[in-house]
Amino acid sequence: MNLRTIDLNLLPVLEAVYTERSLTRASETLRITQPAVSNALARLRVHFEDPLFVREGRGVKPTAMAEALMPAVRDALDRLRAGLESRSVFEPAHSTRVFNISARDAGAFMMAPALAKRMETEAPGVRISWSQVNRTAISTELASGRLDLAIEIDGLRGADLERQPLLATPYACAIANDHPLADRPMTQALFLELRHIAVSSRREGRSYVEEIVRAAGHRITPVLRLPHYMPAIEIVRQTHLAVTAPLPLVEHAGVKVFALPFDYRPLDSVLYWRRENAEDPALTWLKGLLTDIAATAEQA
């Protein structure tokens, strides 16, 4: 994108039309007239030599060019908004700040719904972008500003990282309700009989369930390895495989749930952020929300 030949004031219009899929709703979001939106869109079309949006029903849909442009446009606008927003005063109800949080799927499952509910009333203009950044890259991503916060297991190192314990997650074994062993008590011997799914974001190395079993002096060989729990739980519903997963993910998933027949420590999640952002009032507000949500989740 050649910034010398484009009016940067047009980019929020491109973002609004893309988000709303309607020129009318985009004009309401931007608080400008619909003709002004149409004029801005016409200038963008000339610049990019592409229609950008085409009619679809009562609204519009983006062209391939618009789809290709939007990640860079949104990233640029999000960084600009974050940079211009006052760092001495933060008013959640009026902010349009974008926060980027990395979390494993279990952490996002436990935190994101409650956070979204709180923000609906407390900060309707604030946006949260959840992702799962590789554990080895989190420190770099926080340092670069591409991440604001990370929810990860304990052990991340970095001289510029601040951290605080967030929540301890209990784990459980889940099998299908019609599994041939579903009516038997879950003993260590029975657990070792099961055909297991291992869930780990790493391509190699032992998963959490393998570590638990190994600490008890045993060994399992998972028949399937996946990076996320959601597909693993669905596979469990439809097969006779088993998965060891965070209890909040499986207790209402329509599967048979057993306490683990091993002594183990619940997996601790830690909230990480960059030290130089420790006094940022917006991040302080968000960290407070996440801490409150985690405390409520542990009491449930």
C-alpha positions in Angstrom: 0.0 0.0 0.0 1.6 3.3 -1.1 0.8 5.7 1.7 1.9 8.7 -0.3 -0.9 8.3 -2.8 -3.9 7.5 -0.5 -5.8 9.7 1.9 -5.5 7.8 5.2 -8.9 9.3 6.3 -10.4 6.8 3.8 -9.2 3.7 5.7 -11.8 3.9 8.5 -14.5 4.0 5.9 -13.1 0.9 4.3 -13.0 -0.8 7.7 -16.6 0.3 8.6 -18.1 -0.9 5.3 -16.3 -4.2 5.6 -17.5 -4.7 9.2 -21.1 -3.6 8.7 -21.6 -5.0 5.2 -23.8 -1.9 4.6 -23.1 1.7 3.6 -26.0 2.9 5.7 -24.8 1.2 8.9 -21.2 2.2 8.1 -22.4 5.9 8.0 -24.1 5.4 11.3 -21.0 3.9 12.9 -18.8 6.7 11.6 -21.3 9.4 12.3 -21.1 10.8 8.8 -23.6 10.9 6.0 -24.2 8.1 3.6 -23.2 10.2 0.6 -19.9 10.9 2.3 -19.4 7.1 2.7 -20.2 6.6 -1.0 -17.8 9.3 -2.0 -15.0 7.8 0.1 -15.7 4.4 -1.3 -15.6 5.7 -4.8 -12.1 7.2 -4.2 -10.9 4.0 -2.7 -12.1 2.1 -5.8 -10.2 4.4 -8.0 -7.0 4.0 -5.9 -7.1 0.2 -5.8 -8.6 -0.2 -9.2 -11.1 -2.6 -7.8 -14.9 -2.4 -6.8 -13.9 -3.5 -3.2 -17.6 -4.2 -2.4 -20.5 -5.6 -4.6 -24.2 -5.6 -3.9 -25.6 -8.6 -2.0 -29.2 -8.5 -1.0 -29.8 -5.3 1.0 -26.1 -4.9 1.8 -22.7 -5.4 0.2 -20.0 -8.1 0.3 -16.2 -7.6 0.0 -14.3 -8.6 -3.1 -11.2 -10.7 -3.0 -9.2 -7.4 -3.1 -11.0 -6.1 0.0 -10.5 -9.3 1.9 -6.8 -9.2 1.1 -6.5 -5.6 2.2 -8.4 -5.8 5.5 -5.8 -7.5 7.8 -3.2 -4.8 7.0 -5.8 -2.0 7.2 -7.2 -3.2 10.6 -3.7 -3.8 12.0 -2.6 -0.3 11.1 -5.8 1.4 12.4 -5.7 -0.7 15.7 -2.1 0.4 16.3 -2.9 4.0 15.6 -5.9 4.0 17.9 -3.9 2.4 20.7 -1.1 4.9 20.2 -3.4 7.9 20.2 -5.6 6.9 23.2 -4.6 8.7 26.3 -2.4 6.6 28.6 -3.2 8.7 31.7 -7.0 8.3 31.6 -9.0 5.3 30.5 -12.7 5.4 30.2 -14.0 1.9 29.3 -17.4 3.1 28.4 -16.1 5.4 25.7 -12.9 3.6 24.5 -12.5 2.0 21.1 -9.2 0.3 22.0 -8.3 -3.1 20.7 -6.6 -5.6 23.0 -4.7 -8.6 21.8 -4.7 -11.6 24.1 -3.0 -15.0 23.6 -4.5 -18.0 25.4 -4.7 -21.7 24.9 -8.2 -23.0 23.9 -9.0 -24.0 27.5 -8.0 -20.6 28.9 -10.1 -18.8 26.2 -13.0 -21.2 26.8 -13.0 -20.3 30.5 -12.3 -16.6 30.2 -13.7 -15.2 26.9 -17.5 -15.7 27.4 -17.5 -14.0 30.8 -15.2 -11.2 29.5 -17.5 -10.6 26.5 -20.5 -10.4 28.8 -18.8 -7.8 31.0 -17.7 -5.8 28.1 -21.2 -5.6 26.6 -22.2 -3.4 29.4 -19.0 -1.8 30.6 -17.0 -1.2 27.4 -19.2 -1.8 24.3 -16.6 -0.1 22.0 -13.6 -2.1 23.1 -12.6 -5.0 21.0 -10.7 -8.1 22.0 -8.7 -10.2 19.6 -8.0 -13.7 20.9 -5.3 -15.9 19.5 -3.0 -18.8 20.4 0.6 -17.8 20.0 3.2 -20.5 20.3 4.6 -20.5 23.8 8.2 -19.9 22.6 7.1 -16.7 20.8 5.0 -15.1 23.6 7.8 -13.0 25.1 8.7 -11.6 21.6 5.1 -10.9 20.7 4.6 -9.0 24.0 7.8 -7.1 23.5 6.8 -6.1 20.0 3.4 -4.8 21.1 1.6 -7.4 18.9 0.3 -8.9 22.2 -1.0 -7.0 25.2 -1.6 -10.0 27.5 -0.9 -13.7 27.5 -2.6 -16.4 29.5 -0.2 -19.3 29.6 1.1 -22.0 32.0 3.8 -21.1 34.4 7.4 -21.0 33.4 7.7 -18.3 30.7 11.0 -16.4 31.2 12.0 -12.9 30.3 13.5 -10.0 32.2 10.8 -7.6 30.9 7.9 -9.8 31.7 5.5 -9.2 34.6 3.2 -12.0 35.7 0.5 -12.9 38.2 -1.2 -16.3 38.9 -4.7 -16.4 37.3 -6.4 -19.7 38.0 -5.7 -23.4 38.7 -7.5 -25.7 36.3 -8.6 -29.2 37.4 -8.5 -32.0 34.8 -10.8 -35.0 34.2 -11.1 -38.0 32.0 -13.9 -38.0 29.5 -15.3 -40.9 27.4 -18.5 -41.4 25.4 -21.7 -42.2 27.3 -22.0 -45.5 25.4 -18.3 -46.5 25.9 -18.1 -50.2 27.0 -16.3 -49.1 30.2 -18.5 -46.2 31.1 -20.3 -48.0 33.9 -17.1 -49.1 35.7 -15.4 -47.1 38.4 -12.4 -45.2 37.1 -9.3 -46.9 38.5 -5.7 -46.5 37.4 -5.8 -49.9 35.8 -9.0 -48.9 33.8 -7.5 -45.6 32.8 -4.4 -47.3 31.4 -6.7 -49.7 29.4 -8.3 -46.7 27.6 -7.2 -45.6 24.1 -6.2 -42.0 24.7 -6.2 -38.8 22.7 -3.3 -36.5 23.6 -3.9 -32.8 23.3 -0.8 -30.5 23.0 0.0 -27.4 21.0 3.5 -28.8 20.5 4.2 -31.2 17.6 6.6 -33.2 19.8 7.1 -34.0 23.4 4.9 -35.4 26.1 1.4 -34.0 26.5 -0.1 -33.1 29.9 -1.9 -36.4 30.3 1.3 -38.3 29.5 3.2 -36.3 32.1 0.5 -37.1 34.8 0.7 -40.8 34.0 4.5 -40.8 33.9 4.7 -39.1 37.3 2.6 -42.0 38.7 5.2 -44.5 37.3 3.1 -45.6 34.3 3.1 -45.0 30.6 0.4 -44.6 27.9 0.8 -44.4 24.1 -1.9 -42.1 22.7 -3.5 -43.2 19.5 -4.3 -39.7 18.4 -2.7 -36.3 18.9 -4.4 -33.0 18.4 -3.5 -29.3 19.1 -7.0 -28.3 20.5 -9.5 -29.8 22.9 -12.7 -29.0 21.0 -12.2 -31.5 18.2 -10.9 -34.0 20.7 -14.1 -33.8 22.7 -16.2 -34.3 19.6 -14.1 -37.4 18.6 -14.7 -38.8 22.1 -18.5 -38.4 21.6 -18.4 -40.4 18.4 -15.8 -43.1 19.3 -14.5 -45.2 22.1 -11.4 -43.0 22.6 -10.7 -41.1 25.8 -9.4 -37.6 26.5 -8.0 -36.0 29.6 -9.1 -32.4 29.5 -9.8 -29.3 31.7 -12.9 -30.1 33.7 -14.8 -26.9 32.6 -14.6 -28.1 29.0 -16.0 -31.5 29.5 -18.4 -31.3 32.4 -21.3 -30.1 30.3 -20.2 -31.6 27.0 -22.5 -34.6 26.9 -19.8 -37.1 27.8 -19.1 -39.4 30.8 -16.7 -37.6 33.1 -14.4 -39.2 35.7 -12.0 -37.8 38.2 -8.4 -38.7 37.4 -7.3 -41.7 39.4 -3.9 -40.2 39.9 -2.5 -37.6 42.3 -1.7 -34.5 40.2 -1.4 -30.8 40.6 -4.1 -28.7 38.7 -2.5 -26.9 35.8 -1.8 -23.2 36.8 -2.5 -20.5 34.4 -0.5 -17.3 34.6 -1.3 -13.8 33.2 1.7 -12.2 31.5 2.4 -8.7 30.2 5.3 -6.5 29.4 6.8 -4.6 32.3 6.8 -1.2 30.6 3.1 -1.5 30.2 2.5 -2.1 33.9 1.2 1.4 34.5 -1.1 1.5 31.4 -4.5 2.2 32.9 -6.3 0.4 30.1 -4.3 -2.8 30.7 -4.8 -2.4 34.4 -8.5 -2.3 33.8 -8.4 -5.4 31.6 -6.2 -7.3 34.0 -8.6 -6.5 36.8 -11.5 -7.9 34.7 -9.7 -11.1 34.0 -8.7 -11.5 37.6 -12.3 -11.1 38.7 -13.5 -13.6 36.1 -10.9 -16.1 37.1 -11.7 -15.8 40.8 -15.4 -16.3 40.0 -14.6 -19.4 37.9 -12.6 -21.0 40.7 -15.4 -20.5 43.2 -18.1 -22.0 40.8 
